Amino acid sequence: MTTTRDGHAQSTPIPRQHYDALLVVSFGGPEGPEDVMPFLENVVRGRNVPRERLEEVAHHYALFGGVSPINEQVRALIAAVRAELAAHGPALPIYWGNRNWHPFLEDTMRRMATDGVRNALALFTSAYSSYSSCRQYREDVARAQDAVGSGAPRVSVLRRFFNHPGFIEANADHVRAALEAIPAERRERAALVFTAHSIPLPMARASRYEQQLREASRLVAERVGHPEWALVYQSRSGPPSQPWLEPDILDYLRELKARGVADVVVAPIGFISDHVEVLFDLDVEARQLAEELGINLVRAATAGVHPAFVAMVRELILERTDGAEPRSLGALGPSLDLCGPDCCLPAPGRETGNRAI
């Protein structure tokens, strides 16, 4: 999909063509205590978020030394993809730009223009379609292009990969490893719970976010041979009066306790790498509640730099450079270049649904 100046995607497939760079676009995160408040101020710029809320969220980062793991994990992914492309092609330089922290997308776009990049592919660090995980990144790219001006490179976005075999295999391997941490005699009865970032219901209804999450969860559960599973949500923010996707992971843990469940594997299927939301919501809050309830909670890893996931990125590139056949699992088929102006609209008030705010 090609990003137009208003951040929309073109509604027709892009023909096979030459690309001269890969641009990795991510959310960004602080890398030290002094970065936390400036980062949070960037996240909420233009919105009326009370200072008290920022200070509350800043405390979450303080628990981890003021460092979000996301930037380091994006660096690791870039290094792995660079090695994959060096070994198997195509030969593309990789650039990285963030929405909310260094390296900022606008600065990266300017460097790409200076380096002579004219036609780039973009990988968004999210597998799913929604305003904050796809369309907003397109808007970010369009703004960066406008800021750079006529010399800005054209940017075509790689498709959503929620049901790509590489993404499913990576998550299935991590879920399988988590299940193996549970004693064999209890493993079959363990609850398998997939989590994703909650978003406001109007935003969810304007996208295929929930449908894609359910399909990815089903495919992973099927791959590991654990037919009983649930999809729940985490990281809810915003006013209590606004409906969001539910149930919340903490409420669901209480429900599992009432059912007599002793073991649970929590798999953050909605994320490709660890954010502070994953660390705080699951490794701190959910784990603490599970201990209080007497539930053994094992958290599965995110896709990260699993070899199948890294190879998937190369496959997505080859779909555009060499016309490779798109691969997918399940009934929904590959996410194609069919994104119109009414797709993945924000909720009223442009609430992004991110816990970092």
C-alpha positions as CSV (number, residue, x, y, z in Angstrom):
1,M,0.0,0.0,0.0
2,T,1.3,3.5,-0.8
3,T,0.8,6.3,1.7
4,T,-0.8,9.4,0.2
5,R,-0.4,12.9,1.6
6,D,-3.5,12.5,3.9
7,G,-2.2,9.3,5.4
8,H,-4.7,7.1,3.5
9,A,-3.7,4.0,1.7
10,Q,-4.3,3.6,-2.0
11,S,-7.1,1.1,-2.7
12,T,-5.3,-0.7,-5.6
13,P,-2.5,-3.2,-5.3
14,I,1.0,-1.9,-6.0
15,P,2.7,-3.5,-9.0
16,R,6.0,-5.2,-8.5
17,Q,8.7,-2.5,-8.7
18,H,12.2,-1.6,-7.5
19,Y,12.7,-0.5,-3.9
20,D,15.9,1.0,-2.5
21,A,15.3,0.8,1.3
22,L,13.3,-0.7,4.1
23,L,11.9,1.7,6.7
24,V,11.0,0.2,10.1
25,V,8.3,2.4,11.8
26,S,7.7,1.9,15.5
27,F,6.1,3.6,18.6
28,G,9.4,4.5,20.4
29,G,10.1,4.5,24.1
30,P,12.3,6.2,26.7
31,E,15.8,4.9,27.2
32,G,16.6,6.6,30.6
33,P,14.8,8.3,33.5
34,E,15.3,11.7,32.0
35,D,13.5,10.7,28.8
36,V,10.3,9.5,30.4
37,M,8.3,12.8,30.9
38,P,9.4,14.3,27.5
39,F,8.4,11.0,25.8
40,L,5.0,10.9,27.5
41,E,4.5,14.6,26.5
42,N,5.2,13.6,22.9
43,V,2.6,10.8,23.2
44,V,-0.2,13.1,24.4
45,R,0.7,16.2,22.4
46,G,-2.5,18.0,21.3
47,R,-4.7,16.2,23.8
48,N,-6.0,17.3,27.2
49,V,-4.3,14.7,29.4
50,P,-3.9,15.7,33.1
51,R,-0.4,16.0,34.4
52,E,-1.4,13.6,37.2
53,R,-2.0,10.9,34.6
54,L,1.4,11.4,33.1
55,E,3.0,11.1,36.5
56,E,1.1,7.9,37.2
57,V,2.3,6.3,34.0
58,A,5.8,7.6,34.6
59,H,5.8,5.5,37.7
60,H,5.4,2.4,35.5
61,Y,8.5,3.3,33.6
62,A,10.4,4.0,36.9
63,L,9.8,0.4,37.9
64,F,12.1,-0.5,35.0
65,G,14.7,2.1,35.5
66,G,13.0,4.6,33.2
67,V,13.8,2.4,30.2
68,S,11.3,0.9,27.8
69,P,12.5,-2.4,26.2
70,I,10.9,-1.5,22.8
71,N,13.8,0.5,21.3
72,E,16.4,-2.2,22.1
73,Q,14.1,-4.9,20.8
74,V,13.6,-3.0,17.5
75,R,17.3,-2.7,17.2
76,A,17.6,-6.4,17.6
77,L,14.9,-7.0,15.0
78,I,16.6,-4.7,12.6
79,A,19.9,-6.5,13.1
80,A,18.3,-9.9,12.5
81,V,16.5,-8.7,9.4
82,R,19.7,-7.1,8.1
83,A,21.5,-10.4,8.5
84,E,18.6,-12.3,6.8
85,L,18.7,-9.9,3.8
86,A,22.5,-10.1,3.6
87,A,22.3,-13.8,3.5
88,H,19.4,-14.3,1.1
89,G,18.5,-10.9,-0.5
90,P,17.2,-8.6,-1.5
91,A,20.0,-6.1,-0.6
92,L,18.2,-3.2,1.1
93,P,19.5,-0.7,3.6
94,I,17.3,-0.5,6.7
95,Y,16.2,2.8,8.3
96,W,14.3,3.2,11.5
97,G,11.9,6.0,12.6
98,N,9.7,6.3,15.7
99,R,6.4,8.1,16.3
100,N,7.3,9.4,19.8
101,W,11.0,9.1,20.5
102,H,14.4,9.1,19.0
103,P,15.0,8.3,16.2
104,F,12.0,10.4,15.2
105,L,10.4,9.5,11.9
106,E,10.8,12.9,10.4
107,D,14.6,12.9,11.1
108,T,14.8,9.5,9.5
109,M,12.9,10.5,6.5
110,R,15.2,13.5,6.1
111,R,18.2,11.2,6.3
112,M,16.7,8.9,3.7
113,A,16.2,11.8,1.3
114,T,19.8,12.9,1.8
115,D,21.0,9.4,1.2
116,G,19.1,9.3,-2.1
117,V,16.4,6.9,-1.1
118,R,13.5,7.4,-3.5
119,N,11.2,4.4,-3.1
120,A,11.0,2.6,0.3
121,L,9.1,-0.2,1.8
122,A,7.8,0.3,5.4
123,L,7.4,-2.3,8.1
124,F,5.0,-1.2,10.9
125,T,5.8,-3.0,14.2
126,S,2.2,-4.3,14.5
127,A,0.5,-7.3,13.0
128,Y,-3.0,-5.9,13.1
129,S,-5.3,-3.4,11.5
130,S,-6.6,-0.5,13.7
131,Y,-6.3,3.2,13.9
132,S,-3.3,3.3,16.3
133,S,-1.6,0.2,14.9
134,C,-1.8,1.0,11.2
135,R,-3.6,4.1,10.0
136,Q,-2.0,6.4,12.5
137,Y,1.5,5.2,11.4
138,R,0.4,6.0,7.8
139,E,-0.5,9.5,8.9
140,D,2.9,9.8,10.7
141,V,4.7,8.8,7.5
142,A,2.7,11.3,5.5
143,R,3.5,14.1,7.9
144,A,7.2,13.2,7.8
145,Q,7.1,13.3,4.0
146,D,5.4,16.7,4.1
147,A,8.0,18.0,6.5
148,V,10.9,16.9,4.2
149,G,9.2,18.2,1.1
150,S,9.5,17.2,-2.6
151,G,12.7,15.2,-2.0
152,A,10.9,12.8,0.5
153,P,10.9,9.2,-0.7
154,R,7.8,7.4,-1.7
155,V,6.8,4.9,1.0
156,S,4.8,1.7,0.4
157,V,3.6,-0.2,3.5
158,L,4.0,-4.0,3.9
159,R,0.8,-5.8,4.6
160,R,-0.6,-6.8,8.0
161,F,0.8,-10.2,9.0
162,F,-1.4,-11.5,11.8
163,N,-2.0,-14.8,10.0
164,H,1.4,-15.2,8.2
165,P,2.9,-18.6,8.9
166,G,6.1,-17.0,10.2
167,F,4.2,-14.9,12.8
168,I,2.1,-17.9,13.9
169,E,5.1,-20.2,14.1
170,A,7.0,-17.8,16.3
171,N,4.2,-17.3,18.7
172,A,3.4,-21.0,18.8
173,D,6.9,-21.9,19.7
174,H,6.9,-19.4,22.6
175,V,3.5,-20.6,23.8
176,R,4.7,-24.2,23.6
177,A,7.8,-23.3,25.7
178,A,5.6,-21.6,28.3
179,L,3.3,-24.7,28.5
180,E,6.3,-26.9,29.0
181,A,7.1,-24.9,32.1
182,I,3.9,-26.3,33.7
183,P,4.2,-29.7,35.3
184,A,3.2,-32.4,32.7
185,E,0.3,-33.8,34.8
186,R,-1.3,-30.3,34.9
187,R,-0.5,-29.0,31.5
188,E,-3.6,-30.2,29.7
189,R,-5.8,-28.4,32.2
190,A,-3.9,-25.1,32.0
191,A,-5.7,-22.1,30.7
192,L,-4.3,-20.5,27.5
193,V,-5.0,-16.8,27.5
194,F,-4.0,-14.5,24.7
195,T,-3.8,-10.8,25.4
196,A,-3.8,-7.6,23.2
197,H,-4.0,-3.9,23.8
198,S,-7.6,-2.9,24.4
199,I,-9.0,-0.1,22.3
200,P,-12.3,1.9,22.4
201,L,-15.2,0.0,20.8
202,P,-15.9,2.6,18.1
203,M,-12.3,2.2,17.0
204,A,-12.6,-1.5,17.0
205,R,-15.8,-1.5,15.0
206,A,-14.0,0.6,12.3
207,S,-11.3,-2.0,11.8
208,R,-10.7,-5.7,11.6
209,Y,-8.6,-5.6,14.8
210,E,-10.7,-7.9,17.0
211,Q,-11.4,-10.4,14.1
212,Q,-7.7,-10.6,13.3
213,L,-6.7,-11.1,16.9
214,R,-9.1,-13.9,17.3
215,E,-7.9,-15.6,14.1
216,A,-4.2,-15.3,15.2
217,S,-5.1,-16.7,18.7
218,R,-7.0,-19.6,17.1
219,L,-4.2,-20.4,14.8
220,V,-1.6,-20.4,17.5
221,A,-3.8,-22.5,19.8
222,E,-4.4,-25.0,17.0
223,R,-0.7,-25.2,16.3
224,V,0.2,-26.1,19.9
225,G,-2.8,-28.5,20.3
226,H,-4.5,-26.6,23.0
227,P,-8.1,-26.2,21.9
228,E,-9.4,-24.3,25.0
229,W,-8.3,-20.7,24.8
230,A,-9.5,-17.2,25.4
231,L,-8.7,-13.7,24.0
232,V,-8.6,-10.9,26.6
233,Y,-7.3,-7.4,26.8
234,Q,-4.9,-5.2,28.7
235,S,-3.7,-1.6,29.0
236,R,-7.1,0.0,29.0
237,S,-7.1,3.8,29.6
238,G,-9.6,6.6,29.1
239,P,-12.7,7.5,31.0
240,P,-14.7,4.7,32.6
241,S,-17.8,5.9,30.7
242,Q,-16.2,5.0,27.3
243,P,-16.7,1.3,26.3
244,W,-13.5,-0.6,25.4
245,L,-12.8,-4.1,24.3
246,E,-13.2,-6.6,27.2
247,P,-12.6,-8.7,29.3
248,D,-9.6,-7.2,31.0
249,I,-6.8,-9.7,31.9
250,L,-7.2,-9.0,35.7
251,D,-10.9,-9.7,35.6
252,Y,-10.4,-12.8,33.6
253,L,-7.8,-14.1,36.1
254,R,-10.4,-13.8,38.8
255,E,-12.9,-15.7,36.7
256,L,-10.3,-18.5,36.2
257,K,-9.8,-18.7,39.9
258,A,-13.6,-19.0,40.4
259,R,-13.5,-21.9,37.9
260,G,-10.7,-23.7,39.9
261,V,-8.0,-23.1,37.3
262,A,-4.5,-23.7,38.8
263,D,-2.2,-22.8,35.9
264,V,-2.4,-20.2,33.1
265,V,-0.2,-19.3,30.2
266,V,-0.5,-15.7,29.1
267,A,0.6,-15.0,25.5
268,P,0.7,-11.3,24.4
269,I,-0.3,-12.1,20.9
270,G,-1.2,-8.4,20.3
271,F,2.5,-7.3,20.5
272,I,5.5,-8.3,18.4
273,S,8.0,-7.2,21.1
274,D,7.9,-6.2,24.8
275,H,6.6,-2.8,25.6
276,V,6.3,-1.4,29.1
277,E,2.6,-2.3,28.9
278,V,3.6,-5.9,28.5
279,L,6.1,-5.7,31.4
280,F,3.9,-3.7,33.8
281,D,0.4,-5.1,32.9
282,L,1.5,-8.8,32.7
283,D,4.8,-9.3,34.5
284,V,3.8,-7.0,37.4
285,E,0.1,-6.5,37.8
286,A,-1.2,-9.8,36.4
287,R,1.5,-11.8,38.0
288,Q,0.9,-10.1,41.4
289,L,-2.8,-10.8,41.2
290,A,-2.2,-14.4,40.1
291,E,0.0,-14.9,43.1
292,E,-2.7,-13.5,45.4
293,L,-5.2,-15.9,43.8
294,G,-2.9,-18.9,44.0
295,I,-2.7,-19.3,40.3
296,N,0.6,-20.3,38.6
297,L,1.1,-17.8,35.7
298,V,3.6,-18.3,33.0
299,R,4.1,-15.6,30.4
300,A,5.0,-16.5,26.9
301,A,7.5,-14.4,25.0
302,T,6.6,-12.1,22.1
303,A,7.6,-12.9,18.5
304,G,10.8,-10.8,18.9
305,V,13.6,-12.1,16.7
306,H,12.4,-15.7,16.3
307,P,13.9,-17.0,13.1
308,A,10.5,-17.7,11.5
309,F,9.4,-14.1,12.3
310,V,12.6,-12.6,10.8
311,A,12.2,-14.8,7.7
312,M,8.6,-13.6,7.4
313,V,9.8,-10.0,7.1
314,R,11.9,-11.0,4.1
315,E,8.9,-12.8,2.6
316,L,6.8,-9.7,2.9
317,I,9.5,-7.7,1.1
318,L,9.7,-10.4,-1.7
319,E,5.9,-10.1,-2.2
320,R,6.6,-6.5,-3.4
321,T,10.0,-6.9,-5.1
322,D,9.7,-10.3,-6.8
323,G,5.9,-10.8,-6.9
324,A,6.1,-13.7,-4.4
325,E,2.8,-15.4,-3.6
326,P,1.5,-14.0,-0.2
327,R,1.3,-16.8,2.4
328,S,-1.3,-17.0,5.1
329,L,-3.1,-19.5,7.4
330,G,-6.7,-19.8,8.1
331,A,-9.9,-18.6,6.4
332,L,-9.3,-14.9,6.3
333,G,-6.5,-15.0,3.7
334,P,-3.6,-12.5,3.3
335,S,-4.2,-8.9,4.2
336,L,-4.0,-7.3,0.7
337,D,-3.6,-3.7,-0.5
338,L,-7.3,-2.9,-0.1
339,C,-7.3,-0.1,2.5
340,G,-9.8,2.7,1.8
341,P,-10.4,6.2,3.3
342,D,-13.0,4.9,5.8
343,C,-10.8,2.0,7.1
344,C,-9.5,2.0,10.7
345,L,-10.9,5.4,11.7
346,P,-10.0,6.8,15.1
347,A,-12.6,6.8,17.9
348,P,-14.3,10.1,18.6
349,G,-11.8,12.5,20.1
350,R,-8.9,10.6,18.5
351,E,-8.3,8.5,21.6
352,T,-5.5,6.1,20.5
353,G,-6.1,3.5,23.2
354,N,-2.5,3.5,24.3
355,R,-1.8,2.8,28.0
356,A,1.3,5.0,27.8
357,I,-1.0,8.0,27.9
